[in-house]
């Protein structure tokens, strides 16, 4: 098979895979979630195998412990979350009224120093930005609901995911061996190397960032509750959960917490404590947690992760969010591989030689 036919074959396969993913996006959530959990738990199952357990027994133990832990955490935390969410919903009108009073006072102060024409332009601009933000938020939430959080998918997530996870985890090594046997023999070593790099990137980010989110969520929830902030448990856990999006979780938690603190407290010292909790959390995460748990081997830029998550959510809803980081890792690894091949190719050498010939000096080697 010529190189042109190989490229055509893989492009057709990629188009068919993307088309199937798009057509089946409504039922993929439990399977994608099960695959993510199985990937997360595979090292633990391998460790039990090293200690003498069979793969089936190791899978049963690991799967049971994981899902029992999730159920126990939900039993312990959900009542508190439900109580705080209901209380928060009841107080939203009061918060909006307080915000309206604050904005009206600000507008009255502006009227004394700003001309009516500039004030009207400012009002129109603010209204336009607010409408755009609310429209974007509504589309995103609607996509998440229709793509992954409908009742049928929620039930399938509860009942189907553990079963699929068990079988995937039990046969994980067999599936990898079977896929390896399908690789084209001529390029098998190159493909294995790229898959190994993808696995390192995914493992470093998913497992490391998952622990970072767990630690941050626990810290924020405990610290905010201890500081006396109403709904501190909900805000803290939410900020920790969203921390898998770089900087977004802490920033959003800071804004929400400080806003609640302004509505609840009159003392600036207590408001400063609430803000300080998130500053401390961000400092600890950036200087200790991420370097230790995630490491430098995860070559995924924060902007690239944010873009991938937003694009995945907009295209495929919650399923797209689950697939965003793996797809971003694959694109990143393959992009670096393609760039390295280009830098070693005659195309790059010819361009460099031409530049060097024109300038009278040899080209610098690539960094």
C-alpha positions in Angstrom: 0.0 0.0 0.0 1.4 3.4 -1.0 1.8 6.3 1.4 -1.1 8.1 -0.3 -3.4 5.2 0.1 -2.4 4.8 3.8 -3.2 8.4 4.5 -6.5 8.1 2.7 -7.3 4.9 4.7 -6.6 6.6 8.1 -8.5 9.8 7.1 -11.6 7.8 6.2 -11.3 5.8 9.4 -11.1 9.1 11.4 -14.1 10.6 9.7 -16.1 7.4 10.3 -15.1 7.4 14.0 -16.1 11.1 14.5 -19.4 10.5 12.7 -20.2 7.5 14.9 -19.3 9.5 18.0 -21.6 12.3 16.9 -24.5 10.0 16.1 -24.2 7.9 19.3 -23.4 10.8 21.7 -26.8 10.4 23.4 -25.9 7.0 24.8 -22.2 7.2 25.3 -22.1 8.7 28.8 -22.1 5.5 30.9 -19.5 3.9 28.6 -17.2 6.8 28.5 -17.5 7.2 32.3 -16.8 3.5 32.8 -13.7 3.7 30.6 -12.4 6.7 32.5 -12.9 4.9 35.8 -11.3 1.7 34.5 -8.3 3.7 33.3 -8.1 5.4 36.6 -8.2 2.1 38.6 -6.0 -0.1 36.3 -2.8 0.6 38.2 -4.4 -0.5 41.5 -5.6 -3.7 39.8 -2.1 -4.4 38.4 -0.7 -3.9 41.9 -3.1 -6.5 43.4 -2.1 -8.9 40.6 1.6 -8.4 41.6 0.6 -9.4 45.1 -0.8 -12.7 43.9 -4.5 -12.0 43.2 -6.1 -13.1 39.9 -7.2 -10.4 37.5 -10.9 -11.2 38.2 -10.5 -11.1 42.0 -8.4 -7.9 41.8 -11.0 -6.3 39.5 -13.9 -7.3 41.9 -12.1 -5.9 44.9 -11.0 -2.6 43.3 -14.4 -2.0 41.6 -16.4 -2.8 44.8 -14.2 -0.5 46.9 -14.4 2.4 44.5 -18.2 2.4 44.0 -18.9 1.7 47.6 -16.7 4.6 48.5 -18.6 6.8 46.0 -22.0 5.7 47.4 -20.8 6.2 51.0 -19.5 9.7 50.2 -22.9 10.5 48.5 -24.8 9.3 51.5 -22.7 11.4 53.9 -22.4 14.5 51.8 -25.7 14.7 49.8 -28.0 15.6 52.7 -25.7 18.5 53.6 -25.5 19.6 50.0 -29.2 19.4 49.5 -29.9 21.4 52.7 -27.4 24.1 51.6 -28.7 24.2 48.0 -32.3 24.6 49.1 -31.3 27.3 51.6 -29.2 29.0 48.9 -32.1 29.0 46.4 -34.4 30.5 49.1 -32.0 33.4 49.7 -31.3 34.2 46.0 -34.1 36.8 45.9 -32.5 38.6 48.9 -29.1 38.5 47.3 -30.4 39.9 44.1 -32.2 42.7 46.0 -29.0 43.6 47.8 -27.1 43.6 44.5 -29.7 45.8 42.9 -29.5 48.2 45.8 -25.7 48.3 45.5 -25.9 48.9 41.7 -28.5 51.6 42.1 -26.3 53.4 44.7 -23.3 53.1 42.3 -25.4 54.5 39.4 -26.5 57.4 41.6 -22.9 58.2 42.4 -21.9 57.9 38.8 -24.6 60.3 37.7 -22.9 63.1 39.7 -19.6 62.6 37.8 -20.5 61.2 34.4 -22.5 62.9 31.7 -25.9 61.4 30.8 -24.7 60.4 27.3 -21.7 58.5 28.6 -23.9 56.9 31.3 -26.4 55.7 28.7 -23.6 54.3 26.5 -22.2 52.5 29.6 -25.7 51.1 30.4 -26.1 49.8 26.8 -22.7 48.2 26.8 -23.2 46.5 30.2 -26.7 45.3 29.1 -25.2 43.8 25.9 -22.4 42.1 27.7 -24.8 40.7 30.3 -27.1 39.4 27.6 -24.3 37.7 25.7 -23.0 36.1 28.9 -26.4 34.8 29.9 -27.0 33.5 26.4 -23.7 31.7 26.4 -24.3 30.2 29.8 -27.8 29.1 28.8 -26.5 27.4 25.7 -23.8 25.6 27.6 -26.1 24.4 30.4 -28.7 23.3 27.8 -26.0 21.4 25.9 -24.9 19.7 29.1 -28.4 18.7 30.0 -29.4 17.4 26.6 -26.0 15.8 26.0 -25.5 14.0 29.3 -27.7 14.8 32.3 -31.2 13.7 31.1 -33.0 11.3 33.3 -32.3 8.2 31.1 -28.6 8.9 30.9 -28.5 9.6 34.7 -30.1 6.2 35.4 -27.8 4.5 33.0 -24.8 6.2 34.6 -25.9 4.7 38.0 -26.7 1.2 36.9 -24.7 0.5 33.7 -21.4 2.2 34.5 -20.3 -0.1 37.3 -21.0 -3.2 35.2 -19.2 -1.8 32.1 -16.3 -0.7 34.3 -15.9 -4.2 35.8 -15.6 -5.9 32.4 -13.3 -3.2 31.0 -11.0 -3.3 34.0 -11.0 -7.2 34.0 -10.1 -7.3 30.3 -8.0 -4.2 30.1 -4.6 -5.9 29.5 -6.2 -8.3 27.0 -7.7 -5.4 25.1 -4.4 -3.6 24.9 -2.6 -6.7 23.7 -5.3 -7.2 21.0 -5.0 -3.6 19.8 -1.2 -4.0 19.8 -1.6 -7.0 17.5 -3.6 -4.9 15.0 -0.8 -2.3 14.6 0.9 -2.2 11.2 4.1 -4.2 11.8 6.2 -1.7 9.9 5.4 1.2 12.1 4.5 -0.6 15.3 7.4 0.7 17.4 6.7 4.3 16.4 3.0 3.9 17.2 3.8 2.2 20.6 6.1 5.1 21.5 3.4 7.7 20.8 0.8 5.7 22.7 3.2 5.5 25.6 3.6 9.3 25.6 -0.2 9.7 25.4 -0.6 7.4 28.4 2.0 9.3 30.4 0.2 12.6 29.6 -3.2 11.2 30.4 -2.1 9.4 33.6 -0.3 12.4 34.9 -3.2 14.8 34.2 -6.2 12.7 35.1 -4.9 10.9 38.2 -2.8 13.8 39.4 -5.4 16.5 38.7 -8.1 14.3 40.2 -6.1 14.2 43.5 -5.5 18.0 43.3 -9.3 18.6 42.9 -10.0 16.3 45.8 -7.5 18.0 48.1 -8.6 21.5 47.1 -12.3 20.7 47.4 -11.9 19.3 50.9 -9.7 22.3 51.9 -12.1 24.9 50.5 -15.2 23.2 52.0 -13.7 22.8 55.5 -12.0 26.2 55.6 -15.1 28.2 54.3 -17.4 26.3 56.7 -15.0 27.0 59.6 -14.9 30.7 58.6 -18.7 30.8 59.1 -19.6 31.4 55.4 -23.1 30.2 54.6 -23.1 27.6 51.9 -19.4 27.2 52.3 -19.6 23.4 51.8 -21.4 23.8 48.5 -19.1 26.5 47.2 -15.9 24.8 48.4 -16.7 21.4 46.9 -17.8 23.1 43.7 -14.6 25.1 43.4 -12.6 22.0 44.0 -14.5 20.0 41.4 -14.1 22.7 38.8 -10.4 23.0 39.5 -9.7 20.4 36.8 -10.1 23.5 34.6 -6.8 25.4 35.3 -7.4 28.5 37.4 -11.2 28.5 36.7 -12.2 26.7 39.9 -10.3 28.9 42.3 -11.3 32.1 40.4 -15.0 31.2 40.3 -15.0 30.1 43.9 -13.2 33.3 45.0 -15.8 35.5 43.2 -18.8 33.5 44.6 -17.4 33.3 48.1 -16.5 37.0 48.3 -19.9 37.9 46.9 -21.6 35.8 49.6 -19.3 37.2 52.2 -20.3 40.8 51.2 -24.0 39.8 51.6 -23.4 38.0 54.9 -20.7 39.9 56.8 -20.3 43.5 57.7 -16.7 43.2 58.9 -14.0 43.6 56.3 -11.7 41.3 58.3 -14.1 38.3 57.7 -14.4 39.1 54.0 -10.6 39.2 53.8 -10.4 35.8 55.5 -12.8 34.3 52.9 -10.6 35.8 50.1 -7.5 34.6 51.8 -8.7 31.0 51.9 -8.7 30.9 48.1 -5.4 32.8 47.8 -3.8 30.2 50.1 -5.4 27.4 48.2 -4.1 28.7 44.8 -0.6 29.2 46.3 -0.5 25.7 47.7 -1.9 24.2 44.5 0.6 26.1 42.3 3.7 25.5 44.4 3.1 22.1 46.0 0.1 20.1 44.8 0.5 20.4 41.0 4.3 20.0 40.9 4.1 16.9 43.1 0.9 15.2 41.9 0.8 16.3 38.3 4.4 17.0 37.5 6.2 18.5 34.4 5.6 15.5 32.2 2.1 16.6 31.5 2.7 18.8 28.5 -0.8 20.2 28.3 -1.0 24.0 28.4 -3.7 25.5 30.5 -5.2 27.5 27.6 -5.3 24.3 25.5 -7.1 22.4 28.3 -9.7 25.2 28.7 -10.3 25.4 25.0 -10.7 21.6 24.7 -13.2 21.5 27.6 -15.3 24.3 26.2 -15.2 22.9 22.7 -16.1 19.4 24.0 -19.0 20.7 26.1 -20.4 22.7 23.2 -20.2 19.8 20.7 -21.1 16.8 22.7 -22.3 18.0 26.1 -21.1 16.2 29.2 -19.7 13.3 27.1 -17.6 15.9 25.2 -16.2 17.2 28.5 -15.2 13.7 29.5 -13.5 13.1 26.2 -11.9 16.6 26.0 -8.7 15.9 27.9 -7.9 12.6 26.2 -8.5 14.1 22.8 -6.4 17.1 23.8 -3.6 14.8 25.0 -3.7 12.8 21.7 -3.6 15.9 19.6 -0.7 17.4 21.7 1.4 14.2 21.4 0.8 13.7 17.7 1.3 17.4 17.0 4.7 17.3 18.8 5.6 14.1 16.8 4.6 15.7 13.5 6.7 18.8 14.4 9.7 16.7 15.2 9.4 14.8 11.9 9.1 18.1 10.1 12.3 19.4 11.7 14.1 16.3 10.6 12.7 16.3 7.1 14.3 17.7 3.9 11.5 20.2 3.7 12.8 22.0 6.9 16.5 21.5 6.0 15.9 23.0 2.5 14.2 26.0 3.9 16.9 26.5 6.5 19.6 26.0 3.9 18.0 28.6 1.7 17.9 31.1 4.6 21.4 30.4 5.4 22.6 30.8 1.8 20.9 34.1 1.6 22.4 35.4 4.8 25.9 33.9 4.3 25.7 32.0 7.6 24.7 28.4 8.4 21.3 28.0 10.1 21.0 27.5 13.8 20.1 24.0 14.9 16.5 23.6 16.2 16.1 24.0 20.0 
